[in-house]
Amino acid sequence: MLSWLVIIVVSLLLFLILGKITGSEEHGYKTNDDERKKHIKQQAIVSSWIMLLVFFVINFFNDFFNLSDMRLDNVPLIYPELLYLLIAVSSYFIFYVMYRKRLGG
């Protein structure tokens, strides 16, 4: 029962956070973002996903050609998904700042 409650609460929080990040009014509350700000947020989202795909491709080729560093084999990574989540979130904020400066915000 607790696992269902955690899944529901986390899903609702992600729904609200994504609404705030994208500036979309389809997520339950009205935003005051103009078209320029929505465009900046959308560009940052697309760029962060492309960055995440680049990391996936690099990771695949490292595994496929066995190019990984042997010294890192003994380092346990408990939550590997957390690394990709951090990459996606941090690259979103980096690209958001870049596009905001570039598009005059």
BELVEN-V446927 format. One record per backbone hydrogen bond with DSSP energy under -1.0 kcal/mol. CO is the residue of the C=O (numbers start at 1). NH is the residue of the N-H. E is the energy in kcal/mol with one decimal. If there is no record, write none. Layout:
# BELVEN-V446927
co->{CO:CO}
nh->{NH:NH}
e->{E:E}
This chain:
# BELVEN-V446927
co->{1:2:3:4:5:6:7:8:9:10:11:12:13:14:15:16:17:18:19:34:35:36:37:38:39:40:41:42:43:44:45:46:47:48:49:50:51:52:53:54:55:56:57:58:59:60:61:62:69:70:72:80:81:82:83:84:85:86:87:88:89:90:91:92:93:94:95:96:97:98:99:100}
nh->{5:6:7:8:9:10:11:12:13:14:15:16:17:18:19:20:21:22:23:38:39:40:41:42:43:44:45:46:47:48:49:50:51:52:53:54:55:56:57:58:59:60:61:62:63:64:65:67:72:73:75:84:85:86:87:88:89:90:91:92:93:94:95:96:97:98:99:100:101:102:103:105}
e->{-1.8:-2.4:-2.3:-2.4:-2.5:-2.6:-2.1:-2.3:-2.4:-2.6:-2.2:-2.2:-2.7:-2.7:-1.6:-1.8:-2.6:-2.5:-1.4:-2.2:-2.3:-2.3:-2.3:-2.4:-2.5:-2.2:-2.1:-2.4:-2.5:-2.1:-2.1:-2.1:-2.3:-2.1:-2.4:-2.1:-2.0:-2.1:-2.5:-2.5:-2.4:-2.4:-2.6:-2.2:-2.0:-3.1:-2.3:-2.5:-1.4:-1.2:-1.1:-1.1:-2.2:-2.5:-2.1:-2.3:-2.5:-2.5:-2.3:-1.7:-2.0:-2.2:-2.7:-2.5:-2.1:-2.2:-2.9:-2.1:-2.1:-2.4:-2.6:-2.2}
